[in-house]
Amino acid sequence: MTASSSAIISFWPVPALPWTVVLLVVVFAIATLVFFRITHRVEGEYFDSNGVRLHYTAQGEGEPVVLLHGFAVNADLNWRLPGITQALA
């Protein structure tokens, strides 16, 4: 063996590879479960606004409050998970 090929062999953690793969699979599975748990959409209703189907929920009593989320997020991440909808209801 040459010096460069032995350095490559000693650098590559072959015995740790199976544990690394298992760890990555477990971390990915947990992250997927957490993602789907926090992004679970609550039951609600839909209405048509000029051809656009919009989802909404009606919660609580009293003076109505309209909360609008931004692009690439949903109401569950913005307001349900942090407890804002519960505090307003």
VEXSENU-916628 format. One record per residue: residue number from 1; x, y, z of N, C-alpha, C in turn. Coordinates in steps of 0.05 Angstrom, whole numbers, plus 5000, padded with zeros to 4 digits. Atoms other than C-alpha are relative to their C-alpha. Layout:
! VEXSENU-916628
<r><nukol>NUM</nukol><n_x>X</n_x><n_y>Y</n_y><n_z>Z</n_z><ca_x>X</ca_x><ca_y>Y</ca_y><ca_z>Z</ca_z><c_x>X</c_x><c_y>Y</c_y><c_z>Z</c_z></r>
...
This chain:
! VEXSENU-916628
<r><nukol>1</nukol><n_x>5017</n_x><n_y>4976</n_y><n_z>5000</n_z><ca_x>5000</ca_x><ca_y>5000</ca_y><ca_z>5000</ca_z><c_x>5017</c_x><c_y>5025</c_y><c_z>5000</c_z></r>
<r><nukol>2</nukol><n_x>4985</n_x><n_y>4975</n_y><n_z>5000</n_z><ca_x>5022</ca_x><ca_y>5070</ca_y><ca_z>4987</ca_z><c_x>4991</c_x><c_y>5016</c_y><c_z>5024</c_z></r>
<r><nukol>3</nukol><n_x>5006</n_x><n_y>4984</n_y><n_z>4977</n_z><ca_x>5021</ca_x><ca_y>5124</ca_y><ca_z>5040</ca_z><c_x>4972</c_x><c_y>5013</c_y><c_z>4997</c_z></r>
<r><nukol>4</nukol><n_x>5026</n_x><n_y>4986</n_y><n_z>5004</n_z><ca_x>4961</ca_x><ca_y>5159</ca_y><ca_z>5008</ca_z><c_x>4976</c_x><c_y>4981</c_y><c_z>5003</c_z></r>
<r><nukol>5</nukol><n_x>5022</n_x><n_y>5019</n_y><n_z>4997</n_z><ca_x>4918</ca_x><ca_y>5096</ca_y><ca_z>5005</ca_z><c_x>4996</c_x><c_y>4991</c_y><c_z>5028</c_z></r>
<r><nukol>6</nukol><n_x>5004</n_x><n_y>5008</n_y><n_z>4972</n_z><ca_x>4931</ca_x><ca_y>5077</ca_y><ca_z>5077</ca_z><c_x>4988</c_x><c_y>5023</c_y><c_z>5016</c_z></r>
<r><nukol>7</nukol><n_x>5012</n_x><n_y>4978</n_y><n_z>4987</n_z><ca_x>4912</ca_x><ca_y>5147</ca_y><ca_z>5099</ca_z><c_x>4970</c_x><c_y>5001</c_y><c_z>4995</c_z></r>
<r><nukol>8</nukol><n_x>5028</n_x><n_y>5000</n_y><n_z>5007</n_z><ca_x>4846</ca_x><ca_y>5141</ca_y><ca_z>5063</ca_z><c_x>4986</c_x><c_y>4978</c_y><c_z>5015</c_z></r>
<r><nukol>9</nukol><n_x>5012</n_x><n_y>5022</n_y><n_z>4986</n_z><ca_x>4832</ca_x><ca_y>5073</ca_y><ca_z>5094</ca_z><c_x>4997</c_x><c_y>5006</c_y><c_z>5030</c_z></r>
<r><nukol>10</nukol><n_x>5002</n_x><n_y>4994</n_y><n_z>4971</n_z><ca_x>4848</ca_x><ca_y>5096</ca_y><ca_z>5165</ca_z><c_x>4981</c_x><c_y>5023</c_y><c_z>5006</c_z></r>
<r><nukol>11</nukol><n_x>5018</n_x><n_y>4977</n_y><n_z>4997</n_z><ca_x>4806</ca_x><ca_y>5159</ca_y><ca_z>5155</ca_z><c_x>4971</c_x><c_y>4991</c_y><c_z>4999</c_z></r>
<r><nukol>12</nukol><n_x>5027</n_x><n_y>5008</n_y><n_z>5004</n_z><ca_x>4743</ca_x><ca_y>5122</ca_y><ca_z>5133</ca_z><c_x>4990</c_x><c_y>4983</c_y><c_z>5023</c_z></r>
<r><nukol>13</nukol><n_x>5010</n_x><n_y>5015</n_y><n_z>4976</n_z><ca_x>4702</ca_x><ca_y>5098</ca_y><ca_z>5194</ca_z><c_x>4981</c_x><c_y>4977</c_y><c_z>4993</c_z></r>
<r><nukol>14</nukol><n_x>5017</n_x><n_y>5023</n_y><n_z>5009</n_z><ca_x>4677</ca_x><ca_y>5032</ca_y><ca_z>5165</ca_z><c_x>4985</c_x><c_y>4987</c_y><c_z>5024</c_z></r>
<r><nukol>15</nukol><n_x>5015</n_x><n_y>5013</n_y><n_z>4978</n_z><ca_x>4659</ca_x><ca_y>5000</ca_y><ca_z>5233</ca_z><c_x>4977</c_x><c_y>5018</c_y><c_z>5010</c_z></r>
<r><nukol>16</nukol><n_x>5021</n_x><n_y>4982</n_y><n_z>4990</n_z><ca_x>4618</ca_x><ca_y>5062</ca_y><ca_z>5252</ca_z><c_x>4978</c_x><c_y>5004</c_y><c_z>4980</c_z></r>
<r><nukol>17</nukol><n_x>5020</n_x><n_y>4995</n_y><n_z>5021</n_z><ca_x>4579</ca_x><ca_y>5062</ca_y><ca_z>5186</ca_z><c_x>4973</c_x><c_y>4988</c_y><c_z>5007</c_z></r>
<r><nukol>18</nukol><n_x>5027</n_x><n_y>5011</n_y><n_z>4994</n_z><ca_x>4523</ca_x><ca_y>5015</ca_y><ca_z>5208</ca_z><c_x>4986</c_x><c_y>5016</c_y><c_z>5023</c_z></r>
<r><nukol>19</nukol><n_x>5012</n_x><n_y>4985</n_y><n_z>4978</n_z><ca_x>4512</ca_x><ca_y>5054</ca_y><ca_z>5273</ca_z><c_x>4992</c_x><c_y>5028</c_y><c_z>4990</c_z></r>
<r><nukol>20</nukol><n_x>5006</n_x><n_y>4974</n_y><n_z>5011</n_z><ca_x>4513</ca_x><ca_y>5119</ca_y><ca_z>5234</ca_z><c_x>4974</c_x><c_y>4999</c_y><c_z>4984</c_z></r>
<r><nukol>21</nukol><n_x>5024</n_x><n_y>5003</n_y><n_z>5016</n_z><ca_x>4460</ca_x><ca_y>5094</ca_y><ca_z>5186</ca_z><c_x>4976</c_x><c_y>4996</c_y><c_z>5018</c_z></r>
<r><nukol>22</nukol><n_x>5022</n_x><n_y>5004</n_y><n_z>4982</n_z><ca_x>4417</ca_x><ca_y>5069</ca_y><ca_z>5243</ca_z><c_x>4992</c_x><c_y>5026</c_y><c_z>5014</c_z></r>
<r><nukol>23</nukol><n_x>5005</n_x><n_y>4974</n_y><n_z>4987</n_z><ca_x>4424</ca_x><ca_y>5135</ca_y><ca_z>5279</ca_z><c_x>4985</c_x><c_y>5020</c_y><c_z>4982</c_z></r>
<r><nukol>24</nukol><n_x>5013</n_x><n_y>4982</n_y><n_z>5019</n_z><ca_x>4405</ca_x><ca_y>5174</ca_y><ca_z>5217</ca_z><c_x>4971</c_x><c_y>4992</c_y><c_z>4994</c_z></r>
<r><nukol>25</nukol><n_x>5027</n_x><n_y>5009</n_y><n_z>5004</n_z><ca_x>4344</ca_x><ca_y>5131</ca_y><ca_z>5205</ca_z><c_x>4982</c_x><c_y>5006</c_y><c_z>5024</c_z></r>
<r><nukol>26</nukol><n_x>5015</n_x><n_y>4994</n_y><n_z>4976</n_z><ca_x>4321</ca_x><ca_y>5139</ca_y><ca_z>5277</ca_z><c_x>4994</c_x><c_y>5030</c_y><c_z>5002</c_z></r>
<r><nukol>27</nukol><n_x>5004</n_x><n_y>4971</n_y><n_z>4999</n_z><ca_x>4332</ca_x><ca_y>5214</ca_y><ca_z>5275</ca_z><c_x>4980</c_x><c_y>5009</c_y><c_z>4979</c_z></r>
<r><nukol>28</nukol><n_x>5019</n_x><n_y>4993</n_y><n_z>5021</n_z><ca_x>4295</ca_x><ca_y>5220</ca_y><ca_z>5209</ca_z><c_x>4971</c_x><c_y>4991</c_y><c_z>5008</c_z></r>
<r><nukol>29</nukol><n_x>5027</n_x><n_y>5010</n_y><n_z>4992</n_z><ca_x>4236</ca_x><ca_y>5178</ca_y><ca_z>5236</ca_z><c_x>4988</c_x><c_y>5018</c_y><c_z>5022</c_z></r>
<r><nukol>30</nukol><n_x>5009</n_x><n_y>4982</n_y><n_z>4978</n_z><ca_x>4231</ca_x><ca_y>5221</ca_y><ca_z>5299</ca_z><c_x>4993</c_x><c_y>5027</c_y><c_z>4989</c_z></r>
<r><nukol>31</nukol><n_x>5005</n_x><n_y>4974</n_y><n_z>5012</n_z><ca_x>4235</ca_x><ca_y>5285</ca_y><ca_z>5259</ca_z><c_x>4974</c_x><c_y>5000</c_y><c_z>4983</c_z></r>
<r><nukol>32</nukol><n_x>5025</n_x><n_y>5003</n_y><n_z>5016</n_z><ca_x>4180</ca_x><ca_y>5260</ca_y><ca_z>5212</ca_z><c_x>4976</c_x><c_y>4999</c_y><c_z>5018</c_z></r>
<r><nukol>33</nukol><n_x>5023</n_x><n_y>5001</n_y><n_z>4982</n_z><ca_x>4134</ca_x><ca_y>5243</ca_y><ca_z>5270</ca_z><c_x>4995</c_x><c_y>5027</c_y><c_z>5013</c_z></r>
<r><nukol>34</nukol><n_x>5004</n_x><n_y>4974</n_y><n_z>4988</n_z><ca_x>4146</ca_x><ca_y>5310</ca_y><ca_z>5303</ca_z><c_x>4989</c_x><c_y>5019</c_y><c_z>4980</c_z></r>
<r><nukol>35</nukol><n_x>5010</n_x><n_y>4982</n_y><n_z>5021</n_z><ca_x>4135</ca_x><ca_y>5347</ca_y><ca_z>5238</ca_z><c_x>4970</c_x><c_y>4996</c_y><c_z>4995</c_z></r>
<r><nukol>36</nukol><n_x>5028</n_x><n_y>5005</n_y><n_z>5005</n_z><ca_x>4068</ca_x><ca_y>5312</ca_y><ca_z>5225</ca_z><c_x>4983</c_x><c_y>5005</c_y><c_z>5025</c_z></r>
<r><nukol>37</nukol><n_x>5015</n_x><n_y>4994</n_y><n_z>4975</n_z><ca_x>4047</ca_x><ca_y>5321</ca_y><ca_z>5298</ca_z><c_x>4995</c_x><c_y>5030</c_y><c_z>5002</c_z></r>
<r><nukol>38</nukol><n_x>5004</n_x><n_y>4971</n_y><n_z>4996</n_z><ca_x>4057</ca_x><ca_y>5396</ca_y><ca_z>5298</ca_z><c_x>4987</c_x><c_y>5013</c_y><c_z>4976</c_z></r>
<r><nukol>39</nukol><n_x>5013</n_x><n_y>4989</n_y><n_z>5023</n_z><ca_x>4031</ca_x><ca_y>5407</ca_y><ca_z>5228</ca_z><c_x>4972</c_x><c_y>4988</c_y><c_z>4994</c_z></r>
<r><nukol>40</nukol><n_x>5027</n_x><n_y>5013</n_y><n_z>5003</n_z><ca_x>3966</ca_x><ca_y>5368</ca_y><ca_z>5238</ca_z><c_x>4979</c_x><c_y>5022</c_y><c_z>5000</c_z></r>
<r><nukol>41</nukol><n_x>5021</n_x><n_y>4980</n_y><n_z>5004</n_z><ca_x>3909</ca_x><ca_y>5411</ca_y><ca_z>5213</ca_z><c_x>4976</c_x><c_y>4993</c_y><c_z>5017</c_z></r>
<r><nukol>42</nukol><n_x>5025</n_x><n_y>5004</n_y><n_z>4984</n_z><ca_x>3850</ca_x><ca_y>5419</ca_y><ca_z>5261</ca_z><c_x>4976</c_x><c_y>4999</c_y><c_z>4982</c_z></r>
<r><nukol>43</nukol><n_x>5025</n_x><n_y>5002</n_y><n_z>5015</n_z><ca_x>3780</ca_x><ca_y>5404</ca_y><ca_z>5237</ca_z><c_x>4990</c_x><c_y>5028</c_y><c_z>4995</c_z></r>
<r><nukol>44</nukol><n_x>5012</n_x><n_y>4974</n_y><n_z>5007</n_z><ca_x>3747</ca_x><ca_y>5463</ca_y><ca_z>5203</ca_z><c_x>4982</c_x><c_y>4998</c_y><c_z>4977</c_z></r>
<r><nukol>45</nukol><n_x>5018</n_x><n_y>5000</n_y><n_z>5023</n_z><ca_x>3706</ca_x><ca_y>5483</ca_y><ca_z>5144</ca_z><c_x>5014</c_x><c_y>5015</c_y><c_z>4977</c_z></r>
<r><nukol>46</nukol><n_x>4989</n_x><n_y>4987</n_y><n_z>5024</n_z><ca_x>3719</ca_x><ca_y>5510</ca_y><ca_z>5074</ca_z><c_x>4979</c_x><c_y>5019</c_y><c_z>4989</c_z></r>
<r><nukol>47</nukol><n_x>5018</n_x><n_y>4984</n_y><n_z>5016</n_z><ca_x>3689</ca_x><ca_y>5566</ca_y><ca_z>5034</ca_z><c_x>5014</c_x><c_y>5009</c_y><c_z>4975</c_z></r>
<r><nukol>48</nukol><n_x>4989</n_x><n_y>4993</n_y><n_z>5026</n_z><ca_x>3698</ca_x><ca_y>5589</ca_y><ca_z>4963</ca_z><c_x>5001</c_x><c_y>5031</c_y><c_z>4998</c_z></r>
<r><nukol>49</nukol><n_x>4997</n_x><n_y>4972</n_y><n_z>5003</n_z><ca_x>3726</ca_x><ca_y>5659</ca_y><ca_z>4953</ca_z><c_x>5010</c_x><c_y>5006</c_y><c_z>4972</c_z></r>
<r><nukol>50</nukol><n_x>4994</n_x><n_y>4994</n_y><n_z>5028</n_z><ca_x>3723</ca_x><ca_y>5676</ca_y><ca_z>4879</ca_z><c_x>5016</c_x><c_y>4978</c_y><c_z>4987</c_z></r>
<r><nukol>51</nukol><n_x>4986</n_x><n_y>5022</n_y><n_z>5012</n_z><ca_x>3745</ca_x><ca_y>5607</ca_y><ca_z>4859</ca_z><c_x>5023</c_x><c_y>4988</c_y><c_z>5016</c_z></r>
<r><nukol>52</nukol><n_x>4979</n_x><n_y>5009</n_y><n_z>4983</n_z><ca_x>3796</ca_x><ca_y>5598</ca_y><ca_z>4915</ca_z><c_x>4988</c_x><c_y>4987</c_y><c_z>5025</c_z></r>
<r><nukol>53</nukol><n_x>5011</n_x><n_y>5015</n_y><n_z>4978</n_z><ca_x>3780</ca_x><ca_y>5544</ca_y><ca_z>4967</ca_z><c_x>5017</c_x><c_y>5007</c_y><c_z>5025</c_z></r>
<r><nukol>54</nukol><n_x>4986</n_x><n_y>4992</n_y><n_z>4975</n_z><ca_x>3798</ca_x><ca_y>5571</ca_y><ca_z>5037</ca_z><c_x>4990</c_x><c_y>4984</c_y><c_z>5024</c_z></r>
<r><nukol>55</nukol><n_x>5006</n_x><n_y>5015</n_y><n_z>4975</n_z><ca_x>3801</ca_x><ca_y>5531</ca_y><ca_z>5102</ca_z><c_x>4998</c_x><c_y>5020</c_y><c_z>5023</c_z></r>
<r><nukol>56</nukol><n_x>5002</n_x><n_y>4983</n_y><n_z>4977</n_z><ca_x>3778</ca_x><ca_y>5564</ca_y><ca_z>5166</ca_z><c_x>4989</c_x><c_y>4984</c_y><c_z>5024</c_z></r>
<r><nukol>57</nukol><n_x>5011</n_x><n_y>5012</n_y><n_z>4976</n_z><ca_x>3761</ca_x><ca_y>5546</ca_y><ca_z>5238</ca_z><c_x>4986</c_x><c_y>5022</c_y><c_z>5016</c_z></r>
<r><nukol>58</nukol><n_x>5014</n_x><n_y>4982</n_y><n_z>4982</n_z><ca_x>3713</ca_x><ca_y>5579</ca_y><ca_z>5286</ca_z><c_x>5003</c_x><c_y>4989</c_y><c_z>5028</c_z></r>
<r><nukol>59</nukol><n_x>4995</n_x><n_y>5009</n_y><n_z>4973</n_z><ca_x>3734</ca_x><ca_y>5574</ca_y><ca_z>5359</ca_z><c_x>4994</c_x><c_y>5021</c_y><c_z>5020</c_z></r>
<r><nukol>60</nukol><n_x>5004</n_x><n_y>4981</n_y><n_z>4979</n_z><ca_x>3715</ca_x><ca_y>5607</ca_y><ca_z>5424</ca_z><c_x>4974</c_x><c_y>5015</c_y><c_z>4997</c_z></r>
<r><nukol>61</nukol><n_x>5023</n_x><n_y>4983</n_y><n_z>4999</n_z><ca_x>3663</ca_x><ca_y>5659</ca_y><ca_z>5439</ca_z><c_x>5008</c_x><c_y>5029</c_y><c_z>5001</c_z></r>
<r><nukol>62</nukol><n_x>4994</n_x><n_y>4971</n_y><n_z>4997</n_z><ca_x>3658</ca_x><ca_y>5735</ca_y><ca_z>5439</ca_z><c_x>5006</c_x><c_y>5013</c_y><c_z>4974</c_z></r>
<r><nukol>63</nukol><n_x>4993</n_x><n_y>4983</n_y><n_z>5023</n_z><ca_x>3686</ca_x><ca_y>5787</ca_y><ca_z>5392</ca_z><c_x>5017</c_x><c_y>4983</c_y><c_z>4980</c_z></r>
<r><nukol>64</nukol><n_x>4984</n_x><n_y>5015</n_y><n_z>5020</n_z><ca_x>3711</ca_x><ca_y>5754</ca_y><ca_z>5326</ca_z><c_x>5028</c_x><c_y>5011</c_y><c_z>4996</c_z></r>
<r><nukol>65</nukol><n_x>4973</n_x><n_y>4993</n_y><n_z>5006</n_z><ca_x>3785</ca_x><ca_y>5755</ca_y><ca_z>5313</ca_z><c_x>5008</c_x><c_y>4984</c_y><c_z>4975</c_z></r>
<r><nukol>66</nukol><n_x>4992</n_x><n_y>5014</n_y><n_z>5025</n_z><ca_x>3812</ca_x><ca_y>5738</ca_y><ca_z>5243</ca_z><c_x>5031</c_x><c_y>5000</c_y><c_z>5001</c_z></r>
<r><nukol>67</nukol><n_x>4971</n_x><n_y>5004</n_y><n_z>5001</n_z><ca_x>3883</ca_x><ca_y>5709</ca_y><ca_z>5241</ca_z><c_x>5007</c_x><c_y>4989</c_y><c_z>4972</c_z></r>
<r><nukol>68</nukol><n_x>4992</n_x><n_y>5008</n_y><n_z>5026</n_z><ca_x>3916</ca_x><ca_y>5703</ca_y><ca_z>5173</ca_z><c_x>5030</c_x><c_y>4992</c_y><c_z>5000</c_z></r>
<r><nukol>69</nukol><n_x>4972</n_x><n_y>5009</n_y><n_z>5001</n_z><ca_x>3980</ca_x><ca_y>5662</ca_y><ca_z>5164</ca_z><c_x>5013</c_x><c_y>5008</c_y><c_z>4974</c_z></r>
<r><nukol>70</nukol><n_x>4985</n_x><n_y>4994</n_y><n_z>5024</n_z><ca_x>4034</ca_x><ca_y>5675</ca_y><ca_z>5113</ca_z><c_x>5005</c_x><c_y>4977</c_y><c_z>4982</c_z></r>
<r><nukol>71</nukol><n_x>4994</n_x><n_y>5021</n_y><n_z>5020</n_z><ca_x>4061</ca_x><ca_y>5635</ca_y><ca_z>5055</ca_z><c_x>5017</c_x><c_y>4978</c_y><c_z>5013</c_z></r>
<r><nukol>72</nukol><n_x>4984</n_x><n_y>5023</n_y><n_z>4992</n_z><ca_x>4089</ca_x><ca_y>5565</ca_y><ca_z>5068</ca_z><c_x>4998</c_x><c_y>4993</c_y><c_z>5030</c_z></r>
<r><nukol>73</nukol><n_x>5005</n_x><n_y>5008</n_y><n_z>4972</n_z><ca_x>4061</ca_x><ca_y>5559</ca_y><ca_z>5139</ca_z><c_x>4970</c_x><c_y>4996</c_y><c_z>5002</c_z></r>
<r><nukol>74</nukol><n_x>5029</n_x><n_y>5003</n_y><n_z>4996</n_z><ca_x>3993</ca_x><ca_y>5541</ca_y><ca_z>5168</ca_z><c_x>4993</c_x><c_y>5011</c_y><c_z>5027</c_z></r>
<r><nukol>75</nukol><n_x>5010</n_x><n_y>4988</n_y><n_z>4975</n_z><ca_x>3950</ca_x><ca_y>5565</ca_y><ca_z>5225</ca_z><c_x>5008</c_x><c_y>4983</c_y><c_z>5024</c_z></r>
<r><nukol>76</nukol><n_x>4991</n_x><n_y>5017</n_y><n_z>4977</n_z><ca_x>3970</ca_x><ca_y>5505</ca_y><ca_z>5268</ca_z><c_x>5028</c_x><c_y>5008</c_y><c_z>5009</c_z></r>
<r><nukol>77</nukol><n_x>4973</n_x><n_y>4992</n_y><n_z>4992</n_z><ca_x>4043</ca_x><ca_y>5525</ca_y><ca_z>5267</ca_z><c_x>5001</c_x><c_y>5028</c_y><c_z>5011</c_z></r>
<r><nukol>78</nukol><n_x>5000</n_x><n_y>4972</n_y><n_z>4991</n_z><ca_x>4029</ca_x><ca_y>5599</ca_y><ca_z>5275</ca_z><c_x>4986</c_x><c_y>5005</c_y><c_z>5026</c_z></r>
<r><nukol>79</nukol><n_x>5016</n_x><n_y>4992</n_y><n_z>4977</n_z><ca_x>3975</ca_x><ca_y>5599</ca_y><ca_z>5328</ca_z><c_x>4991</c_x><c_y>4978</c_y><c_z>5018</c_z></r>
<r><nukol>80</nukol><n_x>5009</n_x><n_y>5022</n_y><n_z>4982</n_z><ca_x>3952</ca_x><ca_y>5531</ca_y><ca_z>5353</ca_z><c_x>5022</c_x><c_y>4989</c_y><c_z>5017</c_z></r>
<r><nukol>81</nukol><n_x>4978</n_x><n_y>5011</n_y><n_z>4985</n_z><ca_x>4019</ca_x><ca_y>5503</ca_y><ca_z>5373</ca_z><c_x>5011</c_x><c_y>5018</c_y><c_z>5022</c_z></r>
<r><nukol>82</nukol><n_x>4990</n_x><n_y>4982</n_y><n_z>4978</n_z><ca_x>4043</ca_x><ca_y>5565</ca_y><ca_z>5412</ca_z><c_x>4978</c_x><c_y>5007</c_y><c_z>5020</c_z></r>
<r><nukol>83</nukol><n_x>5021</n_x><n_y>4995</n_y><n_z>4980</n_z><ca_x>3975</ca_x><ca_y>5569</ca_y><ca_z>5447</ca_z><c_x>4985</c_x><c_y>5026</c_y><c_z>4996</c_z></r>
<r><nukol>84</nukol><n_x>5013</n_x><n_y>4974</n_y><n_z>5005</n_z><ca_x>3951</ca_x><ca_y>5635</ca_y><ca_z>5416</ca_z><c_x>4970</c_x><c_y>4996</c_y><c_z>4996</c_z></r>
<r><nukol>85</nukol><n_x>5028</n_x><n_y>5004</n_y><n_z>5004</n_z><ca_x>3884</ca_x><ca_y>5607</ca_y><ca_z>5393</ca_z><c_x>4986</c_x><c_y>4994</c_y><c_z>5026</c_z></r>
<r><nukol>86</nukol><n_x>5012</n_x><n_y>5007</n_y><n_z>4974</n_z><ca_x>3871</ca_x><ca_y>5578</ca_y><ca_z>5462</ca_z><c_x>4998</c_x><c_y>5025</c_y><c_z>5017</c_z></r>
<r><nukol>87</nukol><n_x>5001</n_x><n_y>4975</n_y><n_z>4984</n_z><ca_x>3888</ca_x><ca_y>5645</ca_y><ca_z>5495</ca_z><c_x>4978</c_x><c_y>5019</c_y><c_z>4990</c_z></r>
<r><nukol>88</nukol><n_x>5020</n_x><n_y>4982</n_y><n_z>5011</n_z><ca_x>3842</ca_x><ca_y>5683</ca_y><ca_z>5448</ca_z><c_x>4971</c_x><c_y>4989</c_y><c_z>5003</c_z></r>
<r><nukol>89</nukol><n_x>5026</n_x><n_y>5012</n_y><n_z>4997</n_z><ca_x>3784</ca_x><ca_y>5633</ca_y><ca_z>5455</ca_z><c_x>4989</c_x><c_y>5004</c_y><c_z>5027</c_z></r>
